[in-house]
Amino acid sequence: MEKFFDCFGKSMRSIIAFLVVILSFAFLFVLIKTEIPKANESIINVAAGLVLAALGVVVGYYFGSSKDKSDRDKADIKTEQA
């Protein structure tokens, strides 16, 4: 049972990132296809901003500057060892 939780914990980050991306696109699709009442426009704008921010965090983590920094750190370690 412990092996299951170890494996689940390692892949959980990817699962959450995948869900954020899929749900973000679903939310934006529904937002485009649905007419929003004037009274709720500001709430929807805030919600859309939160969804896009979460999507940006996921994209930034997997393709952004943190990936570049970790690659540079690995390269620095290799050159120090040589």
DOFIRO-955493 format. One record per atom (N, C-alpha, C): chain; residue number from 1; x, y, z. Coordinates in nm, 3 decimals, always signed. Example, Ala and Ser with C-alpha at 12.3 -4.5 7.8 and 13.67 -1.06 7.14 Angstrom:
BEGIN
<site ch="A" i="1" X="+1.319" Y="-0.569" Z="+0.780"/>
<site ch="A" i="1" X="+1.230" Y="-0.450" Z="+0.780"/>
<site ch="A" i="1" X="+1.320" Y="-0.330" Z="+0.780"/>
<site ch="A" i="2" X="+1.285" Y="-0.225" Z="+0.708"/>
<site ch="A" i="2" X="+1.367" Y="-0.106" Z="+0.714"/>
<site ch="A" i="2" X="+1.290" Y="+0.003" Z="+0.787"/>
This chain:
BEGIN
<site ch="A" i="1" X="+0.083" Y="-0.121" Z="+0.000"/>
<site ch="A" i="1" X="+0.000" Y="+0.000" Z="+0.000"/>
<site ch="A" i="1" X="+0.086" Y="+0.125" Z="+0.000"/>
<site ch="A" i="2" X="+0.202" Y="+0.119" Z="+0.065"/>
<site ch="A" i="2" X="+0.291" Y="+0.235" Z="+0.071"/>
<site ch="A" i="2" X="+0.345" Y="+0.270" Z="-0.068"/>
<site ch="A" i="3" X="+0.371" Y="+0.168" Z="-0.150"/>
<site ch="A" i="3" X="+0.419" Y="+0.192" Z="-0.286"/>
<site ch="A" i="3" X="+0.314" Y="+0.267" Z="-0.368"/>
<site ch="A" i="4" X="+0.188" Y="+0.232" Z="-0.346"/>
<site ch="A" i="4" X="+0.080" Y="+0.301" Z="-0.418"/>
<site ch="A" i="4" X="+0.080" Y="+0.449" Z="-0.386"/>
<site ch="A" i="5" X="+0.092" Y="+0.484" Z="-0.259"/>
<site ch="A" i="5" X="+0.088" Y="+0.625" Z="-0.221"/>
<site ch="A" i="5" X="+0.213" Y="+0.699" Z="-0.269"/>
<site ch="A" i="6" X="+0.328" Y="+0.632" Z="-0.271"/>
<site ch="A" i="6" X="+0.449" Y="+0.696" Z="-0.324"/>
<site ch="A" i="6" X="+0.432" Y="+0.728" Z="-0.472"/>
<site ch="A" i="7" X="+0.383" Y="+0.633" Z="-0.548"/>
<site ch="A" i="7" X="+0.362" Y="+0.653" Z="-0.692"/>
<site ch="A" i="7" X="+0.255" Y="+0.758" Z="-0.716"/>
<site ch="A" i="8" X="+0.148" Y="+0.755" Z="-0.637"/>
<site ch="A" i="8" X="+0.039" Y="+0.850" Z="-0.651"/>
<site ch="A" i="8" X="+0.086" Y="+0.991" Z="-0.620"/>
<site ch="A" i="9" X="+0.170" Y="+1.006" Z="-0.520"/>
<site ch="A" i="9" X="+0.219" Y="+1.138" Z="-0.481"/>
<site ch="A" i="9" X="+0.309" Y="+1.200" Z="-0.587"/>
<site ch="A" i="10" X="+0.388" Y="+1.119" Z="-0.654"/>
<site ch="A" i="10" X="+0.478" Y="+1.170" Z="-0.756"/>
<site ch="A" i="10" X="+0.403" Y="+1.215" Z="-0.880"/>
<site ch="A" i="11" X="+0.297" Y="+1.145" Z="-0.915"/>
<site ch="A" i="11" X="+0.225" Y="+1.181" Z="-1.036"/>
<site ch="A" i="11" X="+0.111" Y="+1.279" Z="-1.008"/>
<site ch="A" i="12" X="+0.086" Y="+1.308" Z="-0.884"/>
<site ch="A" i="12" X="-0.026" Y="+1.396" Z="-0.849"/>
<site ch="A" i="12" X="-0.007" Y="+1.536" Z="-0.906"/>
<site ch="A" i="13" X="+0.114" Y="+1.586" Z="-0.909"/>
<site ch="A" i="13" X="+0.141" Y="+1.719" Z="-0.963"/>
<site ch="A" i="13" X="+0.100" Y="+1.724" Z="-1.110"/>
<site ch="A" i="14" X="+0.132" Y="+1.620" Z="-1.186"/>
<site ch="A" i="14" X="+0.096" Y="+1.615" Z="-1.327"/>
<site ch="A" i="14" X="-0.054" Y="+1.602" Z="-1.345"/>
<site ch="A" i="15" X="-0.118" Y="+1.526" Z="-1.260"/>
<site ch="A" i="15" X="-0.264" Y="+1.509" Z="-1.269"/>
<site ch="A" i="15" X="-0.334" Y="+1.641" Z="-1.242"/>
<site ch="A" i="16" X="-0.291" Y="+1.712" Z="-1.140"/>
<site ch="A" i="16" X="-0.352" Y="+1.842" Z="-1.108"/>
<site ch="A" i="16" X="-0.328" Y="+1.941" Z="-1.220"/>
<site ch="A" i="17" X="-0.209" Y="+1.942" Z="-1.276"/>
<site ch="A" i="17" X="-0.178" Y="+2.033" Z="-1.387"/>
<site ch="A" i="17" X="-0.266" Y="+2.001" Z="-1.507"/>
<site ch="A" i="18" X="-0.283" Y="+1.874" Z="-1.538"/>
<site ch="A" i="18" X="-0.369" Y="+1.834" Z="-1.649"/>
<site ch="A" i="18" X="-0.513" Y="+1.878" Z="-1.626"/>
<site ch="A" i="19" X="-0.563" Y="+1.858" Z="-1.505"/>
<site ch="A" i="19" X="-0.699" Y="+1.900" Z="-1.473"/>
<site ch="A" i="19" X="-0.717" Y="+2.051" Z="-1.482"/>
<site ch="A" i="20" X="-0.618" Y="+2.125" Z="-1.438"/>
<site ch="A" i="20" X="-0.626" Y="+2.272" Z="-1.446"/>
<site ch="A" i="20" X="-0.635" Y="+2.316" Z="-1.591"/>
<site ch="A" i="21" X="-0.554" Y="+2.257" Z="-1.677"/>
<site ch="A" i="21" X="-0.556" Y="+2.295" Z="-1.819"/>
<site ch="A" i="21" X="-0.690" Y="+2.259" Z="-1.883"/>
<site ch="A" i="22" X="-0.737" Y="+2.138" Z="-1.863"/>
<site ch="A" i="22" X="-0.863" Y="+2.094" Z="-1.924"/>
<site ch="A" i="22" X="-0.980" Y="+2.177" Z="-1.871"/>
<site ch="A" i="23" X="-0.986" Y="+2.196" Z="-1.740"/>
<site ch="A" i="23" X="-1.097" Y="+2.273" Z="-1.683"/>
<site ch="A" i="23" X="-1.090" Y="+2.420" Z="-1.721"/>
<site ch="A" i="24" X="-0.971" Y="+2.474" Z="-1.740"/>
<site ch="A" i="24" X="-0.958" Y="+2.613" Z="-1.784"/>
<site ch="A" i="24" X="-1.016" Y="+2.632" Z="-1.923"/>
<site ch="A" i="25" X="-0.980" Y="+2.541" Z="-2.012"/>
<site ch="A" i="25" X="-1.035" Y="+2.552" Z="-2.148"/>
<site ch="A" i="25" X="-1.185" Y="+2.528" Z="-2.150"/>
<site ch="A" i="26" X="-1.233" Y="+2.436" Z="-2.067"/>
<site ch="A" i="26" X="-1.377" Y="+2.413" Z="-2.059"/>
<site ch="A" i="26" X="-1.450" Y="+2.536" Z="-2.006"/>
<site ch="A" i="27" X="-1.393" Y="+2.598" Z="-1.903"/>
<site ch="A" i="27" X="-1.453" Y="+2.719" Z="-1.847"/>
<site ch="A" i="27" X="-1.458" Y="+2.831" Z="-1.951"/>
<site ch="A" i="28" X="-1.348" Y="+2.851" Z="-2.022"/>
<site ch="A" i="28" X="-1.344" Y="+2.957" Z="-2.122"/>
<site ch="A" i="28" X="-1.438" Y="+2.928" Z="-2.238"/>
<site ch="A" i="29" X="-1.452" Y="+2.802" Z="-2.277"/>
<site ch="A" i="29" X="-1.547" Y="+2.766" Z="-2.382"/>
<site ch="A" i="29" X="-1.690" Y="+2.797" Z="-2.340"/>
<site ch="A" i="30" X="-1.725" Y="+2.757" Z="-2.218"/>
<site ch="A" i="30" X="-1.860" Y="+2.785" Z="-2.167"/>
<site ch="A" i="30" X="-1.881" Y="+2.935" Z="-2.154"/>
<site ch="A" i="31" X="-1.779" Y="+3.007" Z="-2.114"/>
<site ch="A" i="31" X="-1.787" Y="+3.152" Z="-2.100"/>
<site ch="A" i="31" X="-1.816" Y="+3.219" Z="-2.235"/>
<site ch="A" i="32" X="-1.756" Y="+3.167" Z="-2.340"/>
<site ch="A" i="32" X="-1.778" Y="+3.224" Z="-2.473"/>
<site ch="A" i="32" X="-1.918" Y="+3.192" Z="-2.524"/>
<site ch="A" i="33" X="-1.966" Y="+3.072" Z="-2.498"/>
<site ch="A" i="33" X="-2.094" Y="+3.027" Z="-2.552"/>
<site ch="A" i="33" X="-2.216" Y="+3.072" Z="-2.472"/>
<site ch="A" i="34" X="-2.196" Y="+3.120" Z="-2.351"/>
<site ch="A" i="34" X="-2.308" Y="+3.156" Z="-2.263"/>
<site ch="A" i="34" X="-2.319" Y="+3.308" Z="-2.254"/>
<site ch="A" i="35" X="-2.442" Y="+3.355" Z="-2.260"/>
<site ch="A" i="35" X="-2.464" Y="+3.498" Z="-2.242"/>
<site ch="A" i="35" X="-2.467" Y="+3.529" Z="-2.093"/>
<site ch="A" i="36" X="-2.392" Y="+3.629" Z="-2.053"/>
<site ch="A" i="36" X="-2.377" Y="+3.663" Z="-1.912"/>
<site ch="A" i="36" X="-2.463" Y="+3.785" Z="-1.881"/>
<site ch="A" i="37" X="-2.544" Y="+3.777" Z="-1.776"/>
<site ch="A" i="37" X="-2.623" Y="+3.895" Z="-1.737"/>
<site ch="A" i="37" X="-2.532" Y="+4.009" Z="-1.692"/>
<site ch="A" i="38" X="-2.577" Y="+4.131" Z="-1.716"/>
<site ch="A" i="38" X="-2.497" Y="+4.249" Z="-1.681"/>
<site ch="A" i="38" X="-2.461" Y="+4.252" Z="-1.532"/>
<site ch="A" i="39" X="-2.551" Y="+4.205" Z="-1.446"/>
<site ch="A" i="39" X="-2.527" Y="+4.210" Z="-1.301"/>
<site ch="A" i="39" X="-2.412" Y="+4.117" Z="-1.259"/>
<site ch="A" i="40" X="-2.383" Y="+4.015" Z="-1.339"/>
<site ch="A" i="40" X="-2.280" Y="+3.917" Z="-1.302"/>
<site ch="A" i="40" X="-2.149" Y="+3.933" Z="-1.378"/>
<site ch="A" i="41" X="-2.137" Y="+4.035" Z="-1.458"/>
<site ch="A" i="41" X="-2.017" Y="+4.049" Z="-1.541"/>
<site ch="A" i="41" X="-1.889" Y="+4.064" Z="-1.458"/>
<site ch="A" i="42" X="-1.893" Y="+4.140" Z="-1.353"/>
<site ch="A" i="42" X="-1.772" Y="+4.161" Z="-1.274"/>
<site ch="A" i="42" X="-1.728" Y="+4.033" Z="-1.203"/>
<site ch="A" i="43" X="-1.823" Y="+3.954" Z="-1.156"/>
<site ch="A" i="43" X="-1.789" Y="+3.828" Z="-1.090"/>
<site ch="A" i="43" X="-1.727" Y="+3.731" Z="-1.190"/>
<site ch="A" i="44" X="-1.783" Y="+3.725" Z="-1.309"/>
<site ch="A" i="44" X="-1.730" Y="+3.637" Z="-1.412"/>
<site ch="A" i="44" X="-1.591" Y="+3.683" Z="-1.456"/>
<site ch="A" i="45" X="-1.571" Y="+3.813" Z="-1.464"/>
<site ch="A" i="45" X="-1.438" Y="+3.864" Z="-1.499"/>
<site ch="A" i="45" X="-1.333" Y="+3.824" Z="-1.396"/>
<site ch="A" i="46" X="-1.368" Y="+3.831" Z="-1.270"/>
<site ch="A" i="46" X="-1.275" Y="+3.790" Z="-1.164"/>
<site ch="A" i="46" X="-1.248" Y="+3.639" Z="-1.173"/>
<site ch="A" i="47" X="-1.353" Y="+3.561" Z="-1.192"/>
<site ch="A" i="47" X="-1.336" Y="+3.416" Z="-1.204"/>
<site ch="A" i="47" X="-1.250" Y="+3.380" Z="-1.325"/>
<site ch="A" i="48" X="-1.271" Y="+3.448" Z="-1.437"/>
<site ch="A" i="48" X="-1.190" Y="+3.423" Z="-1.556"/>
<site ch="A" i="48" X="-1.044" Y="+3.459" Z="-1.530"/>
<site ch="A" i="49" X="-1.021" Y="+3.566" Z="-1.458"/>
<site ch="A" i="49" X="-0.884" Y="+3.604" Z="-1.424"/>
<site ch="A" i="49" X="-0.817" Y="+3.499" Z="-1.337"/>
<site ch="A" i="50" X="-0.889" Y="+3.445" Z="-1.242"/>
<site ch="A" i="50" X="-0.834" Y="+3.340" Z="-1.156"/>
<site ch="A" i="50" X="-0.801" Y="+3.214" Z="-1.235"/>
<site ch="A" i="51" X="-0.890" Y="+3.178" Z="-1.327"/>
<site ch="A" i="51" X="-0.869" Y="+3.059" Z="-1.409"/>
<site ch="A" i="51" X="-0.747" Y="+3.078" Z="-1.498"/>
<site ch="A" i="52" X="-0.736" Y="+3.195" Z="-1.560"/>
<site ch="A" i="52" X="-0.621" Y="+3.221" Z="-1.647"/>
<site ch="A" i="52" X="-0.491" Y="+3.230" Z="-1.568"/>
<site ch="A" i="53" X="-0.497" Y="+3.279" Z="-1.446"/>
<site ch="A" i="53" X="-0.378" Y="+3.283" Z="-1.361"/>
<site ch="A" i="53" X="-0.332" Y="+3.141" Z="-1.326"/>
<site ch="A" i="54" X="-0.428" Y="+3.054" Z="-1.293"/>
<site ch="A" i="54" X="-0.394" Y="+2.915" Z="-1.263"/>
<site ch="A" i="54" X="-0.334" Y="+2.847" Z="-1.385"/>
<site ch="A" i="55" X="-0.389" Y="+2.874" Z="-1.501"/>
<site ch="A" i="55" X="-0.335" Y="+2.818" Z="-1.625"/>
<site ch="A" i="55" X="-0.193" Y="+2.871" Z="-1.649"/>
<site ch="A" i="56" X="-0.172" Y="+2.997" Z="-1.621"/>
<site ch="A" i="56" X="-0.039" Y="+3.055" Z="-1.637"/>
<site ch="A" i="56" X="+0.062" Y="+2.994" Z="-1.544"/>
<site ch="A" i="57" X="+0.021" Y="+2.962" Z="-1.423"/>
<site ch="A" i="57" X="+0.112" Y="+2.898" Z="-1.326"/>
<site ch="A" i="57" X="+0.153" Y="+2.760" Z="-1.377"/>
<site ch="A" i="58" X="+0.057" Y="+2.685" Z="-1.428"/>
<site ch="A" i="58" X="+0.088" Y="+2.551" Z="-1.479"/>
<site ch="A" i="58" X="+0.183" Y="+2.559" Z="-1.598"/>
<site ch="A" i="59" X="+0.153" Y="+2.647" Z="-1.692"/>
<site ch="A" i="59" X="+0.240" Y="+2.662" Z="-1.809"/>
<site ch="A" i="59" X="+0.377" Y="+2.713" Z="-1.767"/>
<site ch="A" i="60" X="+0.382" Y="+2.807" Z="-1.674"/>
<site ch="A" i="60" X="+0.509" Y="+2.858" Z="-1.625"/>
<site ch="A" i="60" X="+0.592" Y="+2.751" Z="-1.557"/>
<site ch="A" i="61" X="+0.527" Y="+2.662" Z="-1.485"/>
<site ch="A" i="61" X="+0.601" Y="+2.557" Z="-1.416"/>
<site ch="A" i="61" X="+0.661" Y="+2.457" Z="-1.514"/>
<site ch="A" i="62" X="+0.580" Y="+2.413" Z="-1.609"/>
<site ch="A" i="62" X="+0.627" Y="+2.310" Z="-1.700"/>
<site ch="A" i="62" X="+0.714" Y="+2.362" Z="-1.814"/>
<site ch="A" i="63" X="+0.693" Y="+2.487" Z="-1.858"/>
<site ch="A" i="63" X="+0.767" Y="+2.537" Z="-1.973"/>
<site ch="A" i="63" X="+0.841" Y="+2.667" Z="-1.947"/>
<site ch="A" i="64" X="+0.831" Y="+2.719" Z="-1.828"/>
<site ch="A" i="64" X="+0.881" Y="+2.853" Z="-1.802"/>
<site ch="A" i="64" X="+1.019" Y="+2.860" Z="-1.742"/>
<site ch="A" i="65" X="+1.040" Y="+2.964" Z="-1.667"/>
<site ch="A" i="65" X="+1.173" Y="+2.997" Z="-1.616"/>
<site ch="A" i="65" X="+1.224" Y="+2.897" Z="-1.513"/>
<site ch="A" i="66" X="+1.137" Y="+2.833" Z="-1.438"/>
<site ch="A" i="66" X="+1.186" Y="+2.737" Z="-1.339"/>
<site ch="A" i="66" X="+1.251" Y="+2.617" Z="-1.407"/>
<site ch="A" i="67" X="+1.201" Y="+2.578" Z="-1.523"/>
<site ch="A" i="67" X="+1.263" Y="+2.469" Z="-1.597"/>
<site ch="A" i="67" X="+1.401" Y="+2.511" Z="-1.646"/>
<site ch="A" i="68" X="+1.414" Y="+2.633" Z="-1.697"/>
<site ch="A" i="68" X="+1.542" Y="+2.682" Z="-1.744"/>
<site ch="A" i="68" X="+1.644" Y="+2.689" Z="-1.630"/>
<site ch="A" i="69" X="+1.599" Y="+2.735" Z="-1.514"/>
<site ch="A" i="69" X="+1.689" Y="+2.747" Z="-1.400"/>
<site ch="A" i="69" X="+1.738" Y="+2.610" Z="-1.355"/>
<site ch="A" i="70" X="+1.649" Y="+2.511" Z="-1.351"/>
<site ch="A" i="70" X="+1.691" Y="+2.378" Z="-1.309"/>
<site ch="A" i="70" X="+1.788" Y="+2.318" Z="-1.410"/>
<site ch="A" i="71" X="+1.767" Y="+2.345" Z="-1.540"/>
<site ch="A" i="71" X="+1.861" Y="+2.297" Z="-1.641"/>
<site ch="A" i="71" X="+1.998" Y="+2.362" Z="-1.623"/>
<site ch="A" i="72" X="+2.000" Y="+2.492" Z="-1.592"/>
<site ch="A" i="72" X="+2.127" Y="+2.561" Z="-1.569"/>
<site ch="A" i="72" X="+2.198" Y="+2.507" Z="-1.446"/>
<site ch="A" i="73" X="+2.120" Y="+2.480" Z="-1.341"/>
<site ch="A" i="73" X="+2.180" Y="+2.426" Z="-1.219"/>
<site ch="A" i="73" X="+2.243" Y="+2.289" Z="-1.245"/>
<site ch="A" i="74" X="+2.176" Y="+2.205" Z="-1.321"/>
<site ch="A" i="74" X="+2.231" Y="+2.073" Z="-1.354"/>
<site ch="A" i="74" X="+2.358" Y="+2.087" Z="-1.438"/>
<site ch="A" i="75" X="+2.357" Y="+2.182" Z="-1.531"/>
<site ch="A" i="75" X="+2.476" Y="+2.204" Z="-1.614"/>
<site ch="A" i="75" X="+2.592" Y="+2.254" Z="-1.529"/>
<site ch="A" i="76" X="+2.565" Y="+2.342" Z="-1.433"/>
<site ch="A" i="76" X="+2.670" Y="+2.393" Z="-1.345"/>
<site ch="A" i="76" X="+2.730" Y="+2.281" Z="-1.261"/>
<site ch="A" i="77" X="+2.647" Y="+2.192" Z="-1.213"/>
<site ch="A" i="77" X="+2.696" Y="+2.081" Z="-1.131"/>
<site ch="A" i="77" X="+2.786" Y="+1.990" Z="-1.215"/>
<site ch="A" i="78" X="+2.748" Y="+1.966" Z="-1.340"/>
<site ch="A" i="78" X="+2.828" Y="+1.879" Z="-1.427"/>
<site ch="A" i="78" X="+2.964" Y="+1.942" Z="-1.457"/>
<site ch="A" i="79" X="+2.967" Y="+2.075" Z="-1.478"/>
<site ch="A" i="79" X="+3.094" Y="+2.139" Z="-1.508"/>
<site ch="A" i="79" X="+3.184" Y="+2.145" Z="-1.385"/>
<site ch="A" i="80" X="+3.125" Y="+2.155" Z="-1.267"/>
<site ch="A" i="80" X="+3.206" Y="+2.157" Z="-1.144"/>
<site ch="A" i="80" X="+3.269" Y="+2.021" Z="-1.119"/>
<site ch="A" i="81" X="+3.197" Y="+1.914" Z="-1.155"/>
<site ch="A" i="81" X="+3.247" Y="+1.780" Z="-1.131"/>
<site ch="A" i="81" X="+3.357" Y="+1.743" Z="-1.230"/>
<site ch="A" i="82" X="+3.358" Y="+1.805" Z="-1.346"/>
<site ch="A" i="82" X="+3.458" Y="+1.770" Z="-1.450"/>
<site ch="A" i="82" X="+3.593" Y="+1.829" Z="-1.423"/>
